[in-house]
Amino acid sequence: MSVTHNAPLGRYEIETEHGLAVAVYTQQGDRLIFTHTEVPPADEGKGIGSQLVRAALDDARQRGFKIVPACSFVVDFVRRHPEYAA
């Protein structure tokens, strides 16, 4: 599954067979504040959320943004992957 950056809607997306998984953010200057992550219920527990958040954080960093995790899923992801804590 590939992750798409939907900048006009302020989110990263993965289309699954059960619907759209999203990681929503708002931009404030040089920061992307990740506010919500959602995976279709039928796809929970399959690693889709982690794949989505990893790609979103990698893309944000490549584009020079600082990452602010405000969503509990992103907070937990960063705790489990300290390489994203900086």
C-alpha positions in Angstrom: 0.0 0.0 0.0 1.3 3.4 -0.8 0.9 6.6 1.2 -0.3 9.7 -0.6 0.2 13.3 0.7 -3.1 15.2 0.2 -1.8 18.7 0.9 -5.0 20.5 0.1 -6.8 18.5 2.8 -3.8 18.5 5.2 -3.4 14.8 5.5 -1.6 11.7 4.5 -3.7 8.8 3.1 -3.7 5.1 2.4 -6.5 3.6 0.4 -7.4 0.2 1.8 -10.0 -2.3 0.7 -12.2 -1.1 3.6 -11.8 2.6 3.2 -9.4 5.4 3.7 -6.7 5.5 6.5 -5.6 9.1 7.3 -3.1 11.0 9.3 -4.3 14.6 9.6 -2.1 17.6 10.4 -2.2 21.3 10.6 0.8 23.5 9.5 2.0 26.3 11.7 5.1 27.9 10.2 7.8 25.3 10.1 5.9 22.7 12.2 3.4 20.0 11.2 1.1 19.2 14.1 -0.4 15.7 13.7 -3.8 15.9 15.2 -5.7 12.8 14.2 -5.0 9.3 12.8 -7.7 7.0 11.7 -7.7 3.5 10.1 -10.9 1.7 9.0 -12.0 -0.6 11.8 -11.7 -3.7 9.6 -8.0 -2.8 9.0 -7.0 -2.1 12.6 -4.1 -4.2 14.0 -2.6 -4.8 10.5 0.2 -2.2 10.8 -1.5 0.3 8.4 -1.5 3.1 10.9 2.2 2.6 11.6 3.0 2.5 7.9 1.0 5.7 7.4 2.5 7.6 10.3 6.1 6.5 9.4 5.7 7.7 5.8 4.1 11.0 7.0 6.8 11.7 9.5 9.6 10.8 7.0 8.0 13.1 4.3 7.6 15.9 6.8 11.2 15.7 7.9 12.4 15.5 4.2 10.5 18.7 3.5 12.2 20.4 6.5 9.3 20.5 8.9 9.5 19.9 12.7 7.0 17.3 13.8 4.6 17.9 16.7 2.7 14.8 17.7 -0.7 15.9 19.1 -2.6 12.7 18.3 -2.3 9.8 20.8 -1.4 7.3 18.0 1.4 9.5 16.7 2.6 10.1 20.3 2.7 6.4 20.9 4.5 5.8 17.6 7.2 8.3 18.4 7.7 6.7 21.9 8.1 3.3 20.2 10.5 4.7 17.6 12.8 7.1 19.3 14.5 8.0 16.0 11.5 10.3 15.4 11.7 12.0 18.8 14.1 14.7 17.7 
